[in-house]
Amino acid sequence: MDMISLAQELQENSYPGRGIILGRSEDGTKAVAAYFIMGRSENSRNRIFVEDGEGIRTQAFDPSKLTDPSLIIYAPVRVLGHKTIVTNGDQTDTIYEGMEKGLTFEQSLRSREFEPDAPNYTPRISGVMEIENGTYSYSLSILKSNNGDPSCCNRYTFSYENCAAGEGHFIHTYMHDGNPLPSFEGEPKLAAIPNDMEKLTNMLWNNLNPDNKVSLFVRYIDIATGKYETVIKNKNQED
């Protein structure tokens, strides 16, 4: 698989929707996660990321403008022991609760499917990173309608063990803008992951479509110690 340029990928796509990037820093010492949200409607754009314990949650920037919270207010990131869960919906809680009971990532998602937002049927994208005894692995999942047919849910899980330094994978909800929005297709895209968290954060934020971008989360976790650093960007809170 050819390695994409994340900057070019985002520049050329005005609406990838929500996106997850998981990988390992170039020097091999950090596990890396990034998650961004975008929006076309006032309700979707009226959001910010806020820290919530070891994870984050979405919150209405202006509560008076919030209409339907069902698909936009959730915890995108939660931490369960040595596992970090990242998703684009309340399936974060489903995965957390399932893994807490001993289910695998894939088993935990069997009770969920794409979002009920016809005609888009937005895919549920999810990822989990696991750091244990100095080893690092991650998995990504997408649950989507069968080419827009909601009678069938297609489930795909991609697992990456002994992750290569400097490499990561990028999955997003939509191929591009449209009506209805076309679901992501194919495998997660191979992308370069730098050592510098600020460099990755700025590259992602500066190349997301300025009209549609809403919020960005980036976290670098030291694989040896478990200590982490987090950056959050919110368009609604920019000067």
Contacts in CASP RR format, 6 or more apart in sequence:
PFRMAT RR
TARGET T0000
AUTHOR 0000-0000-0000
METHOD contacts of the structure
MODEL  1
MDMISLAQELQENSYPGRGIILGRSEDGTKAVAAYFIMGRSENSRNRIFV
EDGEGIRTQAFDPSKLTDPSLIIYAPVRVLGHKTIVTNGDQTDTIYEGME
KGLTFEQSLRSREFEPDAPNYTPRISGVMEIENGTYSYSLSILKSNNGDP
SCCNRYTFSYENCAAGEGHFIHTYMHDGNPLPSFEGEPKLAAIPNDMEKL
TNMLWNNLNPDNKVSLFVRYIDIATGKYETVIKNKNQED
1 187 0 8 1.000
1 189 0 8 1.000
1 190 0 8 1.000
2 190 0 8 1.000
3 167 0 8 1.000
3 190 0 8 1.000
3 191 0 8 1.000
3 192 0 8 1.000
4 170 0 8 1.000
4 189 0 8 1.000
4 190 0 8 1.000
4 191 0 8 1.000
5 191 0 8 1.000
5 192 0 8 1.000
6 21 0 8 1.000
6 170 0 8 1.000
6 191 0 8 1.000
6 192 0 8 1.000
6 203 0 8 1.000
6 204 0 8 1.000
6 207 0 8 1.000
7 203 0 8 1.000
7 207 0 8 1.000
9 16 0 8 1.000
9 170 0 8 1.000
9 189 0 8 1.000
9 191 0 8 1.000
10 16 0 8 1.000
10 204 0 8 1.000
10 207 0 8 1.000
10 208 0 8 1.000
10 209 0 8 1.000
11 207 0 8 1.000
13 176 0 8 1.000
13 177 0 8 1.000
13 209 0 8 1.000
14 176 0 8 1.000
14 177 0 8 1.000
14 209 0 8 1.000
14 211 0 8 1.000
14 212 0 8 1.000
15 38 0 8 1.000
15 39 0 8 1.000
15 40 0 8 1.000
15 174 0 8 1.000
15 176 0 8 1.000
15 177 0 8 1.000
15 178 0 8 1.000
15 181 0 8 1.000
15 209 0 8 1.000
15 212 0 8 1.000
16 38 0 8 1.000
16 172 0 8 1.000
16 173 0 8 1.000
16 174 0 8 1.000
16 176 0 8 1.000
17 37 0 8 1.000
17 38 0 8 1.000
17 39 0 8 1.000
17 172 0 8 1.000
17 173 0 8 1.000
17 174 0 8 1.000
17 181 0 8 1.000
17 212 0 8 1.000
18 35 0 8 1.000
18 36 0 8 1.000
18 37 0 8 1.000
18 38 0 8 1.000
18 88 0 8 1.000
18 125 0 8 1.000
18 172 0 8 1.000
18 173 0 8 1.000
19 34 0 8 1.000
19 35 0 8 1.000
19 36 0 8 1.000
19 37 0 8 1.000
19 88 0 8 1.000
19 125 0 8 1.000
19 170 0 8 1.000
19 171 0 8 1.000
19 172 0 8 1.000
19 173 0 8 1.000
20 33 0 8 1.000
20 34 0 8 1.000
20 35 0 8 1.000
20 86 0 8 1.000
20 87 0 8 1.000
20 88 0 8 1.000
20 125 0 8 1.000
20 126 0 8 1.000
20 127 0 8 1.000
20 140 0 8 1.000
20 170 0 8 1.000
20 171 0 8 1.000
20 172 0 8 1.000
21 32 0 8 1.000
21 33 0 8 1.000
21 34 0 8 1.000
21 35 0 8 1.000
21 168 0 8 1.000
21 169 0 8 1.000
21 170 0 8 1.000
21 191 0 8 1.000
21 193 0 8 1.000
21 204 0 8 1.000
22 31 0 8 1.000
22 32 0 8 1.000
22 33 0 8 1.000
22 86 0 8 1.000
22 127 0 8 1.000
22 129 0 8 1.000
22 138 0 8 1.000
22 140 0 8 1.000
22 160 0 8 1.000
22 168 0 8 1.000
22 169 0 8 1.000
23 31 0 8 1.000
23 32 0 8 1.000
23 33 0 8 1.000
23 129 0 8 1.000
23 138 0 8 1.000
23 160 0 8 1.000
23 163 0 8 1.000
23 166 0 8 1.000
23 167 0 8 1.000
23 168 0 8 1.000
23 169 0 8 1.000
23 193 0 8 1.000
24 30 0 8 1.000
24 31 0 8 1.000
24 32 0 8 1.000
24 136 0 8 1.000
24 163 0 8 1.000
24 164 0 8 1.000
24 165 0 8 1.000
24 166 0 8 1.000
24 167 0 8 1.000
24 168 0 8 1.000
24 193 0 8 1.000
24 223 0 8 1.000
25 31 0 8 1.000
25 32 0 8 1.000
25 165 0 8 1.000
25 166 0 8 1.000
25 193 0 8 1.000
25 194 0 8 1.000
25 195 0 8 1.000
25 220 0 8 1.000
26 165 0 8 1.000
26 166 0 8 1.000
26 192 0 8 1.000
26 193 0 8 1.000
26 194 0 8 1.000
26 195 0 8 1.000
27 165 0 8 1.000
27 195 0 8 1.000
28 165 0 8 1.000
28 166 0 8 1.000
28 223 0 8 1.000
29 222 0 8 1.000
29 223 0 8 1.000
29 224 0 8 1.000
30 195 0 8 1.000
30 220 0 8 1.000
30 221 0 8 1.000
30 222 0 8 1.000
30 223 0 8 1.000
31 84 0 8 1.000
31 129 0 8 1.000
31 131 0 8 1.000
31 136 0 8 1.000
31 138 0 8 1.000
31 220 0 8 1.000
31 221 0 8 1.000
31 223 0 8 1.000
32 168 0 8 1.000
32 193 0 8 1.000
32 197 0 8 1.000
32 200 0 8 1.000
32 218 0 8 1.000
32 219 0 8 1.000
32 220 0 8 1.000
32 221 0 8 1.000
33 77 0 8 1.000
33 84 0 8 1.000
33 86 0 8 1.000
33 129 0 8 1.000
33 217 0 8 1.000
33 218 0 8 1.000
33 219 0 8 1.000
33 221 0 8 1.000
34 200 0 8 1.000
34 201 0 8 1.000
34 204 0 8 1.000
34 216 0 8 1.000
34 217 0 8 1.000
34 218 0 8 1.000
34 219 0 8 1.000
35 76 0 8 1.000
35 77 0 8 1.000
35 86 0 8 1.000
35 88 0 8 1.000
35 216 0 8 1.000
35 217 0 8 1.000
36 204 0 8 1.000
36 208 0 8 1.000
36 213 0 8 1.000
36 214 0 8 1.000
36 215 0 8 1.000
36 216 0 8 1.000
36 217 0 8 1.000
37 44 0 8 1.000
37 47 0 8 1.000
37 49 0 8 1.000
37 58 0 8 1.000
37 76 0 8 1.000
37 88 0 8 1.000
37 214 0 8 1.000
37 215 0 8 1.000
38 44 0 8 1.000
38 208 0 8 1.000
38 209 0 8 1.000
38 212 0 8 1.000
38 213 0 8 1.000
38 214 0 8 1.000
39 45 0 8 1.000
39 212 0 8 1.000
39 214 0 8 1.000
40 177 0 8 1.000
40 212 0 8 1.000
42 65 0 8 1.000
43 65 0 8 1.000
43 66 0 8 1.000
43 67 0 8 1.000
43 68 0 8 1.000
43 72 0 8 1.000
44 72 0 8 1.000
44 214 0 8 1.000
45 212 0 8 1.000
45 214 0 8 1.000
45 235 0 8 1.000
45 236 0 8 1.000
46 60 0 8 1.000
46 61 0 8 1.000
46 62 0 8 1.000
46 65 0 8 1.000
46 66 0 8 1.000
46 236 0 8 1.000
47 58 0 8 1.000
47 59 0 8 1.000
47 60 0 8 1.000
47 61 0 8 1.000
47 72 0 8 1.000
47 73 0 8 1.000
47 214 0 8 1.000
47 215 0 8 1.000
47 236 0 8 1.000
48 58 0 8 1.000
48 59 0 8 1.000
48 61 0 8 1.000
48 214 0 8 1.000
48 215 0 8 1.000
48 234 0 8 1.000
48 236 0 8 1.000
48 237 0 8 1.000
49 56 0 8 1.000
49 57 0 8 1.000
49 58 0 8 1.000
49 59 0 8 1.000
49 76 0 8 1.000
49 215 0 8 1.000
49 216 0 8 1.000
49 217 0 8 1.000
49 232 0 8 1.000
49 233 0 8 1.000
49 234 0 8 1.000
50 56 0 8 1.000
50 57 0 8 1.000
50 58 0 8 1.000
50 59 0 8 1.000
50 232 0 8 1.000
51 230 0 8 1.000
51 232 0 8 1.000
52 75 0 8 1.000
54 78 0 8 1.000
54 79 0 8 1.000
55 75 0 8 1.000
55 77 0 8 1.000
55 78 0 8 1.000
55 79 0 8 1.000
56 75 0 8 1.000
56 76 0 8 1.000
56 77 0 8 1.000
56 217 0 8 1.000
56 230 0 8 1.000
56 232 0 8 1.000
57 73 0 8 1.000
57 74 0 8 1.000
57 75 0 8 1.000
57 76 0 8 1.000
58 72 0 8 1.000
58 73 0 8 1.000
58 74 0 8 1.000
58 75 0 8 1.000
58 76 0 8 1.000
58 215 0 8 1.000
59 73 0 8 1.000
60 66 0 8 1.000
60 69 0 8 1.000
60 73 0 8 1.000
61 234 0 8 1.000
61 236 0 8 1.000
61 237 0 8 1.000
66 73 0 8 1.000
71 89 0 8 1.000
71 115 0 8 1.000
71 117 0 8 1.000
71 122 0 8 1.000
74 87 0 8 1.000
74 89 0 8 1.000
74 90 0 8 1.000
74 92 0 8 1.000
74 93 0 8 1.000
75 90 0 8 1.000
75 92 0 8 1.000
75 93 0 8 1.000
76 86 0 8 1.000
76 87 0 8 1.000
76 88 0 8 1.000
76 89 0 8 1.000
76 92 0 8 1.000
76 217 0 8 1.000
77 84 0 8 1.000
77 85 0 8 1.000
77 86 0 8 1.000
77 92 0 8 1.000
77 217 0 8 1.000
77 219 0 8 1.000
78 84 0 8 1.000
78 85 0 8 1.000
78 92 0 8 1.000
78 93 0 8 1.000
78 96 0 8 1.000
79 85 0 8 1.000
80 96 0 8 1.000
80 99 0 8 1.000
80 100 0 8 1.000
82 130 0 8 1.000
82 131 0 8 1.000
82 132 0 8 1.000
83 99 0 8 1.000
83 128 0 8 1.000
83 129 0 8 1.000
83 130 0 8 1.000
84 128 0 8 1.000
84 129 0 8 1.000
84 131 0 8 1.000
84 219 0 8 1.000
84 221 0 8 1.000
85 92 0 8 1.000
85 95 0 8 1.000
85 96 0 8 1.000
85 99 0 8 1.000
85 126 0 8 1.000
85 127 0 8 1.000
85 128 0 8 1.000
86 92 0 8 1.000
86 126 0 8 1.000
86 127 0 8 1.000
86 128 0 8 1.000
86 129 0 8 1.000
87 95 0 8 1.000
87 124 0 8 1.000
87 125 0 8 1.000
87 126 0 8 1.000
87 127 0 8 1.000
88 122 0 8 1.000
88 124 0 8 1.000
88 125 0 8 1.000
88 126 0 8 1.000
88 173 0 8 1.000
89 115 0 8 1.000
89 124 0 8 1.000
91 109 0 8 1.000
91 112 0 8 1.000
91 124 0 8 1.000
91 126 0 8 1.000
92 126 0 8 1.000
94 108 0 8 1.000
94 109 0 8 1.000
94 111 0 8 1.000
94 112 0 8 1.000
95 105 0 8 1.000
95 108 0 8 1.000
95 109 0 8 1.000
95 126 0 8 1.000
95 128 0 8 1.000
97 108 0 8 1.000
98 107 0 8 1.000
98 108 0 8 1.000
99 105 0 8 1.000
99 108 0 8 1.000
99 128 0 8 1.000
105 126 0 8 1.000
105 127 0 8 1.000
105 128 0 8 1.000
105 139 0 8 1.000
105 141 0 8 1.000
105 157 0 8 1.000
106 139 0 8 1.000
106 141 0 8 1.000
106 155 0 8 1.000
106 157 0 8 1.000
109 124 0 8 1.000
109 126 0 8 1.000
109 141 0 8 1.000
109 143 0 8 1.000
109 155 0 8 1.000
110 155 0 8 1.000
112 124 0 8 1.000
112 143 0 8 1.000
113 124 0 8 1.000
113 143 0 8 1.000
113 153 0 8 1.000
114 121 0 8 1.000
114 122 0 8 1.000
114 123 0 8 1.000
114 124 0 8 1.000
114 143 0 8 1.000
114 144 0 8 1.000
114 145 0 8 1.000
114 150 0 8 1.000
114 153 0 8 1.000
114 183 0 8 1.000
115 121 0 8 1.000
115 122 0 8 1.000
115 123 0 8 1.000
115 124 0 8 1.000
118 150 0 8 1.000
119 148 0 8 1.000
119 180 0 8 1.000
120 180 0 8 1.000
120 181 0 8 1.000
121 144 0 8 1.000
121 145 0 8 1.000
121 148 0 8 1.000
121 150 0 8 1.000
121 180 0 8 1.000
121 183 0 8 1.000
122 173 0 8 1.000
122 174 0 8 1.000
122 181 0 8 1.000
122 183 0 8 1.000
123 142 0 8 1.000
123 143 0 8 1.000
123 144 0 8 1.000
123 145 0 8 1.000
123 173 0 8 1.000
123 183 0 8 1.000
123 184 0 8 1.000
124 141 0 8 1.000
124 142 0 8 1.000
124 143 0 8 1.000
124 144 0 8 1.000
125 140 0 8 1.000
125 141 0 8 1.000
125 142 0 8 1.000
125 171 0 8 1.000
125 172 0 8 1.000
125 173 0 8 1.000
125 184 0 8 1.000
126 140 0 8 1.000
126 141 0 8 1.000
126 142 0 8 1.000
126 143 0 8 1.000
127 138 0 8 1.000
127 139 0 8 1.000
127 140 0 8 1.000
127 141 0 8 1.000
128 138 0 8 1.000
128 139 0 8 1.000
129 136 0 8 1.000
129 137 0 8 1.000
129 138 0 8 1.000
129 221 0 8 1.000
130 136 0 8 1.000
130 137 0 8 1.000
130 138 0 8 1.000
131 221 0 8 1.000
131 223 0 8 1.000
131 226 0 8 1.000
134 223 0 8 1.000
134 224 0 8 1.000
135 162 0 8 1.000
135 223 0 8 1.000
136 163 0 8 1.000
136 223 0 8 1.000
137 159 0 8 1.000
137 160 0 8 1.000
137 161 0 8 1.000
137 162 0 8 1.000
137 163 0 8 1.000
138 159 0 8 1.000
138 160 0 8 1.000
138 163 0 8 1.000
138 169 0 8 1.000
139 157 0 8 1.000
139 158 0 8 1.000
139 159 0 8 1.000
139 160 0 8 1.000
140 157 0 8 1.000
140 158 0 8 1.000
140 160 0 8 1.000
140 169 0 8 1.000
140 171 0 8 1.000
140 188 0 8 1.000
141 155 0 8 1.000
141 156 0 8 1.000
141 157 0 8 1.000
141 158 0 8 1.000
142 155 0 8 1.000
142 156 0 8 1.000
142 171 0 8 1.000
142 184 0 8 1.000
143 153 0 8 1.000
143 154 0 8 1.000
143 155 0 8 1.000
143 156 0 8 1.000
144 153 0 8 1.000
144 154 0 8 1.000
144 156 0 8 1.000
144 183 0 8 1.000
144 184 0 8 1.000
145 152 0 8 1.000
145 153 0 8 1.000
145 154 0 8 1.000
145 183 0 8 1.000
146 152 0 8 1.000
146 153 0 8 1.000
146 154 0 8 1.000
148 180 0 8 1.000
148 183 0 8 1.000
156 186 0 8 1.000
158 169 0 8 1.000
158 187 0 8 1.000
158 188 0 8 1.000
160 168 0 8 1.000
160 169 0 8 1.000
166 192 0 8 1.000
166 193 0 8 1.000
166 194 0 8 1.000
167 190 0 8 1.000
167 191 0 8 1.000
167 192 0 8 1.000
167 193 0 8 1.000
168 190 0 8 1.000
168 191 0 8 1.000
168 192 0 8 1.000
168 193 0 8 1.000
169 187 0 8 1.000
169 188 0 8 1.000
169 189 0 8 1.000
169 190 0 8 1.000
169 191 0 8 1.000
170 188 0 8 1.000
170 189 0 8 1.000
170 191 0 8 1.000
171 184 0 8 1.000
171 188 0 8 1.000
171 189 0 8 1.000
172 184 0 8 1.000
173 181 0 8 1.000
173 183 0 8 1.000
173 184 0 8 1.000
174 181 0 8 1.000
174 182 0 8 1.000
174 183 0 8 1.000
174 184 0 8 1.000
175 182 0 8 1.000
175 183 0 8 1.000
175 184 0 8 1.000
175 185 0 8 1.000
176 182 0 8 1.000
193 200 0 8 1.000
194 200 0 8 1.000
197 218 0 8 1.000
197 220 0 8 1.000
197 229 0 8 1.000
197 231 0 8 1.000
198 231 0 8 1.000
200 218 0 8 1.000
201 216 0 8 1.000
201 218 0 8 1.000
201 231 0 8 1.000
201 233 0 8 1.000
204 216 0 8 1.000
204 218 0 8 1.000
205 213 0 8 1.000
205 216 0 8 1.000
205 233 0 8 1.000
208 216 0 8 1.000
213 235 0 8 1.000
214 234 0 8 1.000
214 235 0 8 1.000
214 236 0 8 1.000
215 232 0 8 1.000
215 233 0 8 1.000
215 234 0 8 1.000
215 235 0 8 1.000
216 231 0 8 1.000
216 232 0 8 1.000
216 233 0 8 1.000
217 230 0 8 1.000
217 231 0 8 1.000
217 232 0 8 1.000
218 230 0 8 1.000
218 231 0 8 1.000
218 232 0 8 1.000
219 228 0 8 1.000
219 229 0 8 1.000
219 230 0 8 1.000
219 231 0 8 1.000
220 228 0 8 1.000
220 229 0 8 1.000
221 227 0 8 1.000
221 228 0 8 1.000
222 228 0 8 1.000
END
